[in-house]
Amino acid sequence: MDIQKVIFNVVEKGTSNRMTNALINSSLRNPRTRKALLKATEKVIYSAAMKGPSRPKKVYLDRYYMGRALLNSLDKALSSNSLSKECINKLSNVFFGKILLSGIHTRKKFYEEHGFQPPSFITISPTNVCNLKCVGCYAGEIYTKHVLEYDVFDKIIDDMKKEFAAHFFVISGGEPFVYRDKGKTLFDILEKHQDAYFMAYTNGTKIDKDVAKRLAELGNFTPAISVEGFEEETDARRGKGVFKKIMQAMDNLREAGVMFGISVTPCRHNAELLLSDEFLKFFFDEKGIFYAWFFQYMPIGRSPSMDLMVTPEQRVKMYHRIWDLVINDKLFLADFWDSGTASDGCMSAARGGGYFYVLWDGTITPCVFIPFKDRRYGNIYEVYKRGETLTDVIKSPLFTAIRKWQSNYWMDQPREKCGNLLAPCIIRDNCQVFYKIVKAVGAQPIDEGAGSYLKFVEKGEMPKYNEEYRKLTDPLWEEHFLKEEDEAVVSEVVAGKE
């Protein structure tokens, strides 16, 4: 059977059966056929992307490059001979087969009923309790202990699968590994939902050898461990001795056979370090991480400060550096602000391919970094009490207004009018638009940090930041994205001959 034809049927036609799934899984496990499978996937995914909605062709190239880096990371993981048997099974059956391939297929039924594509995943913070108190944490100060009821936690995951065919879940916090309700923990969620794949942002200090062994047995989980740089930088923000605990956690995961990565927060003082050769070599080569997420500091959460944000000049340098690493080194390294072309812009408000966020007390927001809620659909407990659904949530006035902006900015625009996806974020890069939406729909701030953010807009600090950044990136967008690309170069990339 032609493996490329099989992948084409799964990706473009949404067709799969036991035979095709078995072929994909066996091909992934065999070193000789895995390369062919991943290469076929790479070509077909790009081909499918080029037939999508109107975008500048370089946007599609960026999506291709990021997808290729993801496939390279997957190949690295499967070729390492270090992953546990169950981790390999879940990467093959769930992440690759159910999410990466089947998730690309348009969910026609939902679109026909509601007029827009459903989200692909959700982020859930089941508790705000944490054993650390990091400077500038978006989760904010812990005033009262909150724990999402286990039955609600479980129902959200069930409903995401049933309503949106979503099988990827991001867990945040607080610290996910301290979650406990009615004797249930995060492990109970992982064990019950073996048809889903989970990634969690964690400080890593709770991952001892027993925890790592259990994760290896479950297989459907990968931790993204937070670091701030090396020991000096990490301990300065997270507390003395934390870096050494993180290094031990990584050793425990590697010995148990669990795939893991890192999560970093570029600030004004550490942006260059986090993208240095020394830093990347240490974590990718010496510690054995498979991916890295970069979340630029946002002026929300605990004691928000504009002074911690990377400067517009730093951000542009980060943009060039990140894409050099993705394209030339094939590292799976993503920054949702500087990788806006790869994510097809802002992913908030449950847009097609995007996500939304549920917090420890049931609060629902459009994004982890948008601390505002809809007046009626701002709490999952109230939604479920009224007998309503997640579909009702994502059709709320706040979510709908943000998706309308996404549509007008780039999603439903012709190529030549596509908005600058180097400035994709509605709350950070387009703050005045977001401010108007908050006022128009009566969205409510969920904490003091959100109120401070509104003041940053009202005082002109955020608009000034937007203006200075736009002066640097609007010309870059015009020159490198909106101009007609060389068709020969595009064809060469598609053919895999770069």
N, C-alpha and C positions, 0 to 999 in steps of 0.2 A: 504493500500500500504506500502511495506517495505521501510522505510525512508533511510536505508543504501543503498538499491538497487537504489533508486532514485539518491542519491548523487553520487554513482558509475557511473551511466549513464551520469550524467552531467560532472563529472571530467574526467573520462577516455575515454568516447565515444563522449563527446561534444554534447550530445543530451539534449534538454530541450524544453518544450512546456508550454502552459498556465497552464495546470493541475499541472505539476511538479513545476513550479514557484510558483503557488498558495499554493501548499503543503509546500514548503520551507518557504514561507513568513508567513503562518499561524502558522507553527511550531515554528518559531523564536519568534513570539509574545506570544505564550502560554508557561508559565513557566514550565509546566509539560512535554511538548514535546521538548522545546528548548535544554535541556540537552542532550536528545537522539540525536537530530539533530547535535549538535556540536560534540558529541562523535563519531557519524558515520562519520562526515566530517573529524575529526582528524584521524581516522583509514584509511579511503579511501585515503586521501591525502598522508599519509605515504606509503601506499601500492603502490600508483602510483609513488611516488618518487623512491622507491626501484627498479622499472622497468625502470628507466631512464638511462642515460649514465653512463659509468663506473666511480665510485668514491669510495674512502674509505668508509666503512659502517658508520663510526662515522660522516662523513660529512652529510650523510642522517639523522643520529640521531639528529645532531645539527639543521638541517632544520626542522625536526619534532618538536623538543623542541621549536624552535622559532615560528613555526606555531601554536603550542599548546598555547603558551603565547599570540599570537594574538587572537586566539579563546577565551581564558580566558578574555582578555580585552573586546572583543565584548560581551561576556556573561555578564560581569560586567556592561557594558554600558546599555544593554537591560534589565538587572535585577534591575537597580537602580531606576526605576520609576521616574527619574528626567529629561529624555530627552523629547524634544518636539515630538509631533505626527509626524511631517514631518521629523525630524532627524531619528526617528525610521524607517519610511517608506524608506528613502534613504539608511540607513544601510542595511535594508533587501533586497530591490529591486535592488539597484545599487552596493553597496560595496560587500555585501555577494553574491548575485545572479549573477551579471554581471561581477564583477572583481575577487573576491576570488575564485569562482568556475569555471565559464566559461572561465576566463582568463588563467586557467591552461591548458586547452585543446590546443593541438598543432595546430597552424594555417597552415594547410596543403597547402592551395592554395599559400600563400606567399612563403613558403619554396620550393614548387615545381617550382615556377617561378624564384626565386632568389638564392636558394641554402643555405640560412641561415634563422634562425628564426627572426622575427621582434622584435623591442623593445616593452616593456609593458607600458612604460609611458614616459613623458617628463617633464623637469623642465623649467619653463618660468619665467623670471624676467621682468615684463612689464615696470618697471621704475627703474632708479637708484636714484631717489629722496628719501631722508629719513630725518626724523626729528631728528635723532640721528647721532652721529659720533663715533662709537665704535672703540676702540683700536684694530688694527689688522683685521678689517673687510675685508673679501675676495672680497667684491664688490668694494673696493678701494675708493679713494677720489673722490668727485663729482666736476669735472671741468666744465662740461657742462650738463645742464639738458637734459635727454633723456627719451622719452616716446614711447613705441612700439605702432604703429598705431592700433587702435581698430580693424579695418577690418582685419589686418594681424594677430593680437592676436586671433581673432575669427576663421580665416581660418586655422591657425595652429591646433587648437583644432578639427575643422571639419576634417581636413586631417588626423590627428592621428587616429580618429575613423574610417574613411573610408579606409585608407591604411593599418593600423596595428591592427584594432579592439581594440584599446586602449581606455579605459574609465576612467583612473586614471591620474590626473594631479597635479603636484606640482608647487606652485606659490611661488616665492622668490622675492628678491629685492636687493637694496632699500627696501622701506616699501610698501607692496602690497596695503594697505588701503589708500595710497595717490595717487594711479594711477587714472588718468583722461585724456581722449582724446575725443575731439569732444562731450563733455558732457556725455560720457560713463565712467563707473567705473567698478571695479571688480564685483560689484553686477549685472551688466548687463550680464557679462559673466556667472555668476552662474545661473541667471534666465533663460538664453537662453539654456544652456546645462544641463538640468535637468536629462539627461541620463548619466551624468558623475559625478564622485566624486572628490572633490578638497581638497588638504591639502596645507596650506600656512605657511611659516616661517615668523613670524611677531614679532615686538618688543612689541606688545600688547597695546601700549599707545593710540591707536586710537579706541580701542574697548570699547565704552561707552554703556549705556543701550540700546540706539536705535539701534546701530550696532549689538549688541548681539541678540536683538529681531528679526531683519531682517534675521540674519543667522539662527535663529531657525525656521523662516517661510520658508526659502529656503530648509534647511535640508541637502544639499549636500556638506557641507564644514566643515572642522575641522581645527582650528588654532593650530600650534605648536609655543608656545610663548618662546622667547629666554630669558634665565636667566644665570647668571654666578655663582650662589651660593645663598647666602642669601643677605640681603640688602647691607652689606659692599662691597661684591665682585661684585654684579651687578651694583651698583652705581659707583664703581671705574672704570668700563669699559664703562658703558653706560650713565652715567651722574647722578648727584644728583637728587633724587626724583623719578627715574625711577622704582625702585623696588616697591614702594607704588602704583604707577600707574598700574603696572603689577598685583599686588594683587587685585586691584579693578576690573581690566579686567577679571580676573578669577572668581571673585564673580559674575560679570555681566553675564558671559557665563553660569555658573552653575545655576543661577536663571532663565535664559531664556531657559535652557535645551539643550545646545550645547555641544557636546563632544569635549574635547580639551586635549592637551598634552604640553610637553615642549621640547625645543631644547637647548642643552648646548654645550659649546666649551671647552673641557678639555685642559688646558695648563699646563706647568710645575708647576705652583704655586697653581693650584686649582684641580688637578686631583683626589686627595684623597678625598677632600671635596665633590665633585660631586657624588661620589659613597659611601658616608658614610650613615650609618643607619639614622642619624639625617636628612640629606638632603632628602633622598628617602621617609622616613616616612612623612615628612612635606608635600611634594608635592603629593604623591600618596594617603595618608590617610587624611590629613587635607585639602588640596586644591582640591582634587578630580580629579587629572589628570588621563588619561587612558593609556598614553604611554609616552615614553621618547626617543629622538634621541640624540646620542652623536656623535659630529663631532670634532674629534681631530684637534687642530690648525695645519694649513698648512702654510708653508712659501711662501705665495703668497698674492696678494692684496696690501693693504696700508702698506707701510714700513715693508715688510716681515722680520722676524727675526728667525733664527735657535734657539735662546735662549728661545723662547716661546713654542717650541715643547716639548711634554712630553718626558722624557728620555726613552730609550729602556726598562730599568728596570721598570719604572712606567707603561709602556704600557703592559708588561707581567702581572703585578699585576692587571691592569684593565681587561685584558682578563679573568683571573680566577674569578674575582669578578663579572663581567657581566654575565658569564655563570652560576655561582652559583645562581644569582638572577633569571635568565631565567628558569633554570631547577628546582630549589627547591621552589622558590616563585612564579613562573609562571608570572613574570612581563614582559610586553612587552617593553623591553629596548634593543635598538640596536645601535651598533657602527660599521659603515661600514668597519672599519679597523680591529677591534677585533671580528667582527661578520662575517668575510669573508667566513666562512664555511656555514653559514646560507644563505647568498646571492649568494652562488656558485661563489665566487670570485669577481673580478672587474666587475662592472656593466656598465662601460662607453662604449662609441662609439656605442650605439644602438645595442648591442648584444642581442640575444634572452633573454627575461626576464629583460633586462637592460633598459638604457635610454640615452638621450642626452640633450643638454642645449641650450636654445635661450635667449639672453640677450636683454636689453632695446633698443639697437640701431640696432637690427637685427643680431648681431654677433652670430654665431653658434659654439659651442665647444663640444668636446666629453663628458665633465663632468663639473659640477660646479667647481671642483677643478683642472681642466686642462685648464689653460688660454691660449690656443693656438688654432688657427683655420686653416682650410684647405685653400689653396690659391684660389681655384675656388669656393668651396662650403662653404665659410666662412661667408656668410651673407644671411639671408632669403629674404630680399628685392630683391637682385640680382638674387637669385634662382627663385623666383616667376616671376620676370620681364622677365626672359628667358623662361618662360613657363615650368620650371622643377618642380619636386615634392620633398616631404620629402624622398621618396624612393631614389631619386638621391642623396640627401644629405648624407644619411647613407651609400651609396656605394662609398663615396669619398675616395681618397687615404689615408688621415689621419685616418679616421674611419676604413677603411679596414686593414691598417697596425696594428692598435691596436687590432682588432679582430683576426688577424693572430697570434699575440703574445698570446692572451688569449687561442687560440686553441692549440698552441704549449706548453704553460705553464701548462694547466690542462684540458681544455674543451674536447679535442679530444684525450686524452692520456689514456692508460690503468691504472687501479687502482694503480699499483705499481710505476708508473711514474708520478702520479699526483703531480703537483707543490705545494709548501707550501702555503696553503690558509690562514695561519696565517699571511702571508705577501702578501696580494692580490693586493695591489694598484700599478698600473704601474708607476705613477708619484712620489709616496712617497717611496714605498718599493723596486722598481726596476728602480731607477732613471737613471741608465746608459743605460738600454734598451730604456727607453722613450727618452732620449737625442739623441740616434742614430736614432730613428724614426723621431723626429723633423727635424734632419738634412737631413735624407734620402728623406722625402717627401716635404721638404721646408715649414713646418708648420710655421705660423707666430705668434709671441707673441701678445696678444691683449692689453697689458698694461705694465707699467714699472715693476710691480711686477713679471710678467712672465719673463722679462729680468733678474731680480735679481735672480729668481730661477735657470736659466741656469748658472749663475755665481756660485751659491752654488754647482752645480754639477761640474763645471769646476775646482773649487778650492778644490774639494775633500770633502767638508763638508757633502753633502748629501750621497755620497758613503760610507763615514765613518759611518754615522748614520745607513745606510742599513746593513753594515757589522756587527756592534755591535748588532743590533737587531736580525740578522740572527743567530748569535752565541747563542742567548738565545732560539730562536724559532725553528730552524731546528731540534735540538734534541727532542723537544716537539712534533713536527710534526711526526718525525720518530717513536717515542715511542707510541704515543697515536692515531695516525691515520693510518699509513702505516702497522703496525703490524696487523695480523689477529685478529679480535675481536671475543669474545666468542659468538657463534651462539645462545646459550640459552638466553643470555642477550638481544640480538637483538630481538629474537622472543618474549621475555617477554614484551619488550617495545611496539612492534607492536600490541600485544594483549591487551595492556593497563593495564597490571598487575603490573607496577613498584611499 
